[in-house]
Structures are given as C-alpha cells and as structure tokens.
C-alpha cells in the first residue's frame, strides 16, 4: 500500500513494484502471474486473484508492506516512510517449480540483493534456459556490498534494467557512456525518462527514443518504471523486437502517469501492438480504447 503526496493532493492506493510490472505486462499479454506476500490486514485479495488467476498470494502474520512517498513539483520522489512488513516473507520456495522452465519469462521486482541472488541461482540451476529479468531500487544502491552483488547479478540474468542515475551509482562512473561500458550484462536496458531508453545487447548500445509530449503534466508517476519493465517483457515476448518493445514500454508507462496509481492501465487490453498504437493516437480525443478494426472502419 502506498500513501502518495504530490502537487495534485494525497492518495492511499494499492501499489508495489511487482504489481505495477504485472499490470503493465497484462495490457499486452494475458498469461501473467505474480508471487507475493501480504498481511492479514490486506483488503485487495480478490483484486489480485481476479486479475492474475493462478498466482501465489501468501498471507502471513505481518503487516502488509507500506510506503509513504512525497513528490516535489518536478515529481522527484522522496520515501519518507518504508515498512517492508509482509514483503520480507517472500521466499525462494514460494516460486512454483513448474514455472521455472524454458519459454517462461520471470521478472524479479526489487528485493534485497542477497535474496535476489538466491532466486536467480535457484532458477538457473533448475532450468538454465529460463528467461530471468530484474530491476532494483535506489535504496539498495546505497550499500557497497549490495552494489557488488547487483553488478554480479547483471551478468547472471537475461535482462538487467536500471535508470540512468542507477547506472551511474552502480558503477561509480562519471558519464552514462562510461557506465554502460563498465556494467557487464547479457542484455542491459537503461531508461532515460522522457528521452526513451538504451538497449545494450552483445556490447552494442542502441538508443530508442520515447514518445514525447504524451504526458505534459503527469498526475502520478508512482510505479512508472515498474510498468515499463512489465510492458517491455510482454511486448518482446509477443513480437521479439526490442525497438518496438521499448517504444511500447515508454508509451504505456506514460499513459499510466495520466492518472493516480494504475487507474489508467488496469482495464487496458491490447490484442496486438498495433492496437496500442491506435489507442495512443486517440488519447487526445478522449475516446475509449479502440481496436485496429474500429480505427480502420471509421470514415476519414
């Protein structure tokens, strides 16, 4: 649960990096499941189970994780209160063994790096070809030991996602170009905010610009980076094209920022990336979600 304060007011809303990532992926790819732990005080079990059938939602005798986040006028986040609570109860054994197999994409939301390392070793041991991706949190970059572990994990996973500031902090580099060269990873995605993202594969960086001007004045940026991760994986899984996957991730994370929490994406479902494109083209006209067939069928 997040208590968010920004220039538009204050909201207490359902949150969490894993949920935002899963909801982002769900807009494009239907078969999305989550593994999470909540307390007995959690009032949204039905929402989780109805949106993600077959998921693992463990209820433990600890308070549900809670965060209080204050945003400046420029939407720079400051975490004024962090209560991990039930989130600390997530264990490697909670991940169902049948899920760990080639053909599945497993994304690890931010957790303590030593725990993430246990997850990755367990998964790669069970199925070396299972696709594993991860992103982390700035909080974990403050500890030198955690930075060392994260640099090691970047080489172990199939996709390692950071933003530009995290890349600099993780490597100690003075420029992003140097950071990308220093940070060794099978595949590296560096998000650049409204500019887009850099994908590095086989040592070759590629800048993929974002759709600019879609969110001139965001309502709430909480979870935007997590949505980006989920959409990226779902779009790549659907089309196998990093350029289009990054474009889709940038677009839907921007759409998410048009409202509080995930209210602008929770009901979006696209059968193809073409439908996503049409939806974005129609946003300025304040119309509902349109399919490509609806769009083509209209008179010009």
N, C-alpha and C positions, 0 to 999 in steps of 0.2 A: 504494500500500500504506500502511495506517495502523497505527501502534502506539498503541493506546488504553489509557490507565490511568485507572481511576475507583475508586469505593468498592467495586466488586464484583471488582476484580482487573485483570489486564492481558491484552490480546489483540492479536495481529498479524493484520490482516484486510484483505481486498480492499476498496478504497474509491474515493474520488474523487467530486466533486460531479456530474459528468456521469453516472456510473454509477448513483448513488443516484436522480437525477432520472429516468433512463431506466427503472430498475426500478419506480419509483413509477408512471410512465405505463403500463408494461407490465401492471400489475394490471388495468387497465380497457380499454386499447386495444392491440390485438395488433401493429399495424404500427409498431414503434418501432425506430429505427436510431441508432447512435452514430458519431461521428468522434473518434478518439483516437490517441494515440501512446504506445507503451510501449517499454521497453528489451529487449534480448535476454535479460535475467535474469527476465523476466516469465513466470510459470508458469500463467497462467489464460487463455490464448488460447482454448482450447476452450470455456470457460465463456462468454466474450464472444460468440463466433461462434455457439454453440448457442442462446443466449438472444436474440441480436439478428442474425438472418440478414441478409446484405446490407450489414452495417456496414463502415466503413472503420477497420481497426485497423493502424496504421502501426508497423512495428518499426524502431527506429533504434539507432544505436551510442552510446547514452547510457543511464545507469541509469534504471530506472523511478522515477517520482515517489514520494517517501516523506514521510510526515508523522508526527511524534510529538506526540500530543495528551494532555495531562493535564487531568483534570476535578476540580473541587473537589467537596465534599459536596453543594453546591447545583447541580452539573453546569454550572458556568461553565467554558468551555474556555480552555486556555492552550496555544498552539502552541509547544512547546519546541524543535522541530527541523523545518525545512522544506527539502526537497530537491526542487526542481521537476524537474530532470533531463529526461526524455523529454517531459514536458508542454510544454516550451518549443519543441519541434519541430513543434507543430501549426501549420499554415499555412492561409491563406485558400484556397489552391489545392487543399487536401485535401478541401474540401466539393464533392461532385459537382454539376456544373452542373444535371443533370436534377432534382435535389432542390429546386432553387430555383425554385419555381413556385407560383402561386395554388392554395390548397387544402391546402398543406403547412404544418405548424407547425414552426418551427425554434427551438430554445431554446439559448441560449449560456450555458454554465456559466462560473464565474468565471475570467477570464484578465486579463492586463494590459490596462487600459482602452484604450491606443492600438491594441492588436491587436484588441480587440473592435470598435473603431470601424472598422477596415479590413474586418472581416467584415460589419458592418451595411451599410456603403457599397456593398460588392460585391454583397450580396444585393438590396438595394433598387434598385440600378442594373440588375441582371439581371431582376428581377421586382418592380416597386413594390408589388404586392398580396400578395406572400408574407408570411405572418404570422411575425413575429420577436419573441421574448421574451428576457429576460435577467435574471439576478441577479448579484450581485457578492460580494466578500469584505471583511470589515472591514479586512484588511491593506491593501487598495488605497485605503481612505478616509483613510489617514494622510498621503498625499502631496497637497498642494494642487492640483497640476497634474491629478492623477487625479480629484480631486473635480470639477474644472471639466469634464473630459471626460465623466464619468458624468452630470452634470446635463444636458449636451448630448445624450448618448445617450438619456436618459429621454424626450426629445421625439421621437426618431427611431424608437424601437421601438414595437411594438403593445402590449406589456405590460412594465412595469418593476416588478420585485419587490425589496423591501427589508424588513428588520425595523424595529421602532420605533427601536432605537438607531442603526441605519444611516441612517434618515431624518433624525434629529436631527443626526448628524455631517455628513451630506452637505450639509445646508442651513445649519448653524450656528444653527438655531432653538432657542429655549428651551422650546418646547412642541410636542407632536406635532401639535396642531391647526394651529399656525403652519407647521410643516414641510410638512404636506400642502398648505397653501395656496401655499407658496413653490415646491415641487417640481412643475414643469410636466411633464406626461406625457399621452400619449394615453389610456392606462389605467394606473393605479397600484395595486399591491397592497402593503399594509403588514401584515406578520404581527405578531401580538401574543402569541405563545406560547399558553398555555392559554386565553387570552381569545378567540382566534379571529383575525380579520383585518378590515382595512378595504379595501374596493374603491372606488376613485375613478374614475368614468367621466363624461365630459362635465362635469367640475368638481363632481360631486355625490358626496360620500362616503357609503358605506353600511357599517355595522358588521355583520359576520356572526359571531355567537358560535360558539365551538368546543364540541365535546362534552367536558364537564368530567368528571373522575373516572375516565376510562378508564385512565390511567397514574398511579396514586398514587405509585408508586416505580419510575422508569424504570431499565432495565438499561444502556442505552447510547443517548445522544442524538446520536451522530455521524451526520451526513447527514440529520437530520430535516427541516431546512429545504429541502434539495435534493429529498427525496422529496415534500415539499409542493408544490414547483414542478411536478414531473412529473405528479403526480396532478391538480393544478389544470388544466393544459392538456388532459390526456386527458379529464377529466370535462366540461370546457367543450366540447371538440370533439365529445363524444358527445351532450351534451344542450343546449348553447347557453344554459345558465342559470348565471350567476355565483354565485348564492346556493348552489345545490346543488354547484357545483364547489368552492367554498371549504369547504363542510361536508365533502365527500369528502376534500379535501386535508388538512384538520385531523384527520380521523378516521384516515386511513391513515398519516399521519406519526406519530400517537400509537401506532398498532399497531406500527410499526417500532421504537419505543422500548422495546417489551416484551422485546426480545432483543438480542443483540450484532449489530452491523453491520446487514445486511439480512436476517438469517435468518428473521424473522417475516413478510416480504412476498415473498420471492423466488419462492415457489411459489403465491402467491395469483393467481387469475384470476377476474374477475367479468364476466359477460356483460352486466350492467346495473348501474346504481347501486342498484337495489332489492336485488340480491344482496349488495352491500357492506353495506347497512343491516342485513340479516338476519345477516350474519357478525358484525357488531359486537354485535348483540343476544345472540348465542350465546357470545361470548367468555368470559363469566363461568362458563359451564357446562363450559368446557374441552372443547368438541367441535370437530370438524374443520369445514372450510368447507362450508356448506350452500347449496344453491340456493334460490331463492324457492319453486320447486315442492316441494322437500323440506320446507320450513317449513310451507307451506300444507297439505301432505298429512298432517302429524302430528296426532294427536288432542289435543284440549285438555282 
